[in-house]
């Protein structure tokens, strides 16, 4: 009998932010293929007989390929197992979940998608930054910095981004200087407030505040590294006005 695949979002870092449905599937899984950035304490919820397989990718290092992950996921499901593909954040927000869903469909494997809390909204929230505010910003755009901004055939429209109320950059800390430079060149005010949040929602969270023109250097000076989420927009100023609420020193878990 053929099994099933569940593409489950684990959330941004705090293990309590996984959905009830995602946790239930994890507790019933026969096989769990998990990413590098999931809250590792979630694996304590897995049955003792379940098989745990780490398939996380490390940026700029050779690791398991997406094709290999797809093949392994399908192989385990074809053996009759309930396979949980546990992914950080949300599977469909720069998580390659659609690629895995298509692979399941093409192989005739039943699958479901369990959305997760994306760091695109959770990281700003844990830094006291709402991505929207009816008096400040009524729209926000999420884009990836994983695409090298020096590529001639890049798909990112920096001119369009420079006109959006709030920008949320995922996977962009390594290219932050080039990205902010392109945004400013495209028309973004260099004095626009900006923040970068490292290891959001965990007790390792750090927040660096600056402007579009200064944030890259401040991130470099602070030694901020991936995973980090950058927010650019007037809403960043709300953190200092009293919206900031999370203290990593008093968080009640030790992930990552």
N, C-alpha and C positions, 0 to 999 in steps of 0.2 A: 504494500500500500504506500502510495506517495505521500510525503509529508507536506509541510507548509512552511513558508518563510514570513516572518514578521519584521519589518523595518521599523525599529523603535528608536525614537529620539530620547536620549538620556538627559537632555537639558544642558545648561551652561557650566556646571561644576558642582553646585550644591546637590547632593544626592536626593534631598527632599523634593527637588523640583521635577523629578520624573513623574509622569502622569500615573494615575491609578491603573489604567489599562496597561500601560507599558510595564509597570511593576508586576502585575498579575501574569503577563506573558513571560516575563523574565523568570518568575518563580516556577513556571510550568515548562520551561524550555528543556529540550533534550541536548541542544547544542547552542552555544553562544559565541558568535563571532564579534569581538569587541574592538573598538578603536583605542588609540593612544590617549585621547583626552577625555574619556568618560570618567565619571566619579568611580574610582576603583572599589570603593566600599559597596557599590551596588552588586558586585560579584558575590558578596556574602549572602545575597538573597537567592542565589541559584541553588538548585537541588544538589546534594553531594554526588549524585550519579551523573550529573550533566557534564558534557565535555566543553571546556573553555578553550577558545582558540584566539590568540592575539593576532589581529590583522592590521594593526595601526601603521600608518605611514609617518615617517619622520621627514620633514621638509629637506630637500636637497641631498637626501641619502637614499641609497638603493635599499628597497624593501619589497614586500609583497606587492605585486601589481594589482590594478583593479580587475583585470581579466582573471587573475589567479583567485582573487576574492570571490568573483562571480562564480567561477567553476567550483570552488569549494562549497559555497553556499548551496548551489544546485545539487552537487553530489550528496551532501548531507540530507537534503530534503528528499531526494530520490530514494534514499535508504529508509524513508518513512519517519524521519524525525521532525519535530517542531524546532525550527531553526530561528533564533532571534539574532538579528543583525543589529547590535547595539551601537549607536552612533552618538557622538557628542552633539549637543544642540538639537537641531531639527533635521531630519533626513533629506528634506527637499530644499534646504537653504545652504547652498554650496556644500552639500554633503554627499553628492553622487548617488543619492537615493533613487533618482529616476533611472540612472544607468542600471542599478541593481534590480529595480522593478521590471525594466524592459528585458533584462536577462532572464528573470523568472518567467515572464510571459512567453518569451521565445522558446523556453525549455518546457513549457506546459506545467509549471509549478504554481500552485495557488499562493498568493501573497496578500498581505495587508500592510498598510502604512499607519503607524501610530505617531502623530506629530509630537515634537518636543518643544520645550521652551528655547527659542533661539537666543544666542548671545547678542544678536542684533538689537534686541529689545531688553534682554535681561542685564547685560553688562552696563548699559547706560543707567538702567533702573537702580542697580546696586551701587552706582556712583552718585545717585541722587539727580540723575538727568532724565527727564521725560523726553522721549523723542518727538512728541507733539505737545503743544499747549495752545489753547484756542486764541490767546492774545499774542502769541509769538510765532508759532509754526504750525501750519495745518497740513503739512506733508513731510514725509521723510523718504529717503532713498537709501537702499542697502546695496553696496557694491563690493567687489572683491579686489584686494590688492595683490592676490597671488599671481595675477598677470603682470609680468614685468613691464613697467611703464615706458621703458626704452624701446620696446618692440614697435617696429614700424607699422605692423598690421594689427595693433591693439584695437579692441572693440569698445573700449570705454570712451564715452563722449564727455570729455571734461567741460566743454562749453555748456552742455545741458546740465551737468552736475552743479556747476557754479551758480546756477539760478534756483536750485532746490532749497527749501527751507532748512532741512536738517539732513546731514550726510552721515551715514554709518558705514565705516570701513571695516571689513572683516579680512583677516589673513593678510594684513598690509604693513605690518610693523617693519619688515625688512626693506620695503620700498617707500617708506613714509615720506622721506625727503623729496623723492622724485614725484610722488603723487601730489603732495601739497604744492610743490612748485608748478606743476601742470595746472592745478586748480586755480592758483593765483594768476598765472599767465592767461587763463581762460576767462578771468573776470572776477574771481572770488576776492572779496576784501581780505587782505592779509591780517587785519585786526579781528576777524571773526573768531569768537571763542572756540576753543578746541580742548578735548580731553582724550587721554588714552588710558584704558583700563586693562590691567594685566591680571590674569587668573581670576576673572570676575566671579563673584558669589562664593569664593572659597576664603579660607583664613590666610591665603597667600595674596589676596587681592591688594594691588597698588594702583593708585590713580595719579596721573600727572596732568596738570592743567596748564594751558598756554593759549596761543592763538594759532590760526592757520599758518602764520608766518614763523612761529617759534616752536611749535609742538614737536617737530621732528628732532630738533637739537635737544630739547628738554627730555625727550624719550631716550635719546642716545646718552645723554649725561646721567640719566637715572638707571641706565642698564636694563630698560624694559625689553622683554623678549616675548616671543609667542608662547602661549596664546594671548593675544591682546586685541582689543576692539577700540577703534578710534571714532570719536563723535565730533563733528564740526557743525556749529550752528549756535544761534543765540540762546537756545535752550540750555547750553552748557552752564551758563551763568546762574541758573536756578539752583544748582547744587550749593553754592556759597550763600544763597539767600534763605536756606533752611530746609531744602528738600533732601539733602544728603542725610542718610539714616543708618547705613550699614557700617558696623565697626568690625573689621576682620579679627581684631584681638579678642572679641567676645563671641565669635562664631562657635557653634557647638559640634563641629565636625572637623576632621583633619585631612579631607581630600584637598588637592590631588595626591 
